[in-house]
């Protein structure tokens, strides 16, 4: 009797402001994953937190009908525990959480999966939580000696907004970038050129989080490195973002498509080696696992490499930087999904072997 297919639960949607980005990613992953290897189970999470199983998507694929660009969160309402564990299935389950932002990428979903004792793709609770919170990630990487641009943290209800505005301008100069600490996809990010704009930018960021990061604006190239692995991670060649607007914002990424990706980035060999080494150092310092995209600024003729941030569930459409970097290395989209599943099982087996006895 043939072994049952590995059961791959694809989680998408979610309650964060990056809900729609996740839906796009899910459609691409389901279309590309090898159905001779996996029993694919698409599970959408609505903006209201409801869970539904979208079997219509799999029926469409079985009939040869292409999926829409973004998978809808529609279908049969399900109990999270039942659909994740697959009570009636003998197959091994691996969860692929394609949930960007809070309540998906920040350790909350990872904690749920840990409680259910399920293997899942990506970083664990701590790595996910720290990388999601840009302020905490900056503190950890600063302690690890990884260079980064200058920044100030503002916590609503704790810090004085007027004092922070003045201090940020005095310490960091103008213009400044303002972003919510716990969000991605450039949502809520503004560039402030004066005091009034800085006030407004902080208000915009506070719509999404109560912690705000204020950073110096650097004149630098935007370079990204894809990392793949657990305790011995591999790195791709670096790629460069060439923004179509003033900076690489949400419209640039997902609406206009004006940004260009240069793979590999045009860099000297010694600088390529440096940034790949820094990417691994950052990945390990922040307790990442499985995958991450590590974003840098390259200040030519100045400070050199400056860590910007780490994304533990990076953009994952075929046109996103992370898959494109691995495709340039000969690892195609479907094969990349396979590698991530193997890494998830490897990490789960290693962690499951720890003793719980006193």
C-alpha positions, 0 to 999 in steps of 0.5 A, a space after each residue: 500500500 502506498 504511503 499517504 501523501 504528506 499533508 500540507 496545511 496552507 494558512 493564509 489571510 489573517 487579521 493583520 493589515 497584510 491580509 491581502 498580501 497573504 491571499 496573493 501568496 497562497 494562490 501562488 503556493 497552492 498552484 505551484 506545490 507538487 500535488 503528487 507529494 502533498 495533500 494540500 489543505 488551504 485554510 483561510 483566516 478572516 479579518 474577524 479571526 474566523 477559520 475556513 477551509 477553501 476546498 473550492 481552490 483545490 477542486 479548481 486546480 484538479 479541474 485544470 482551472 487556474 486560481 485567481 491572483 488572490 485566494 479568497 477566504 471562503 469555504 466551510 467554517 472549521 475548528 482550528 484544532 481539527 483542521 490543523 491536526 487532520 484527525 481523520 488522516 494518517 498523513 504527517 501534517 506540516 503547516 505552512 503559515 503564509 501569514 504576514 504581520 501581527 497574529 501570524 508572523 509574530 510568534 502567536 501562530 507559532 505558539 499555537 502550532 507548538 501547543 498542537 505539537 505540529 511541524 511548521 515552516 519558519 522560525 519559532 516563537 522567540 525568533 518570530 516575535 523578536 524579528 516582528 518587533 523592529 525595536 527589539 530586533 534592533 536591540 538584539 542585533 546591536 548587542 550582537 555587534 551587527 551594524 545598523 542605521 541610527 534610530 529612536 523608539 517611541 512608545 505611545 503612552 510611555 514617551 512624550 511625543 513632543 519631546 521625541 519629535 525634537 530629540 529625533 530631529 536633533 539626534 538624527 537630522 532630517 529627513 526621517 523614516 517613521 514606521 510601526 514596530 510590528 508590521 511589514 510590507 511597508 504598511 504605515 511607513 512615512 518619510 518626514 521632511 520637517 517637524 510637521 510631517 514627522 508629527 503626522 508620520 507618527 500618527 500614521 504609524 500609531 494606527 497600526 502599533 503603539 511602538 514606533 521606530 524613527 530612523 535616520 534616512 540614509 543615502 544607500 543601496 537597498 540589498 537583500 539576501 535570502 537565507 535558507 536552513 536551520 542551524 547551518 543556514 545557506 545564503 543566496 547571492 545578494 539582490 538589489 531593490 531599485 525603487 520606482 518611487 522615493 522609497 520602496 513602499 507598499 504601492 511599489 511592491 504590490 500595486 504599480 510594480 515599478 520597483 526593479 530587482 537586480 539579481 545578482 546585485 552589482 557588488 565587488 566579490 569581497 562585499 558580497 562575501 561580507 553581506 552574506 556573512 552578516 546575513 547568517 550572523 543576523 539570522 542566528 542572532 535572532 534565533 531564526 529557522 527555515 527561511 528569512 529575507 535579510 535586508 541591508 542598506 549599503 552605504 558606499 563610501 561611508 559605513 558600508 553594510 547596515 542591517 535594516 530588518 529581517 523578515 521571517 515570512 518574506 514575500 513569497 510570490 514567484 515575483 518576490 525577491 526571496 523566491 527569485 534569489 533562490 531561483 537564480 541559484 537554480 532552486 525553483 519555486 516548487 523545489 523551494 517549497 519542498 526544501 522548506 517542508 523538509 526543514 520544518 520536519 527536521 526542526 520539529 524532530 530536533 525539538 521534539 527530542 528534548 526531555 520534558 522530565 525533571 
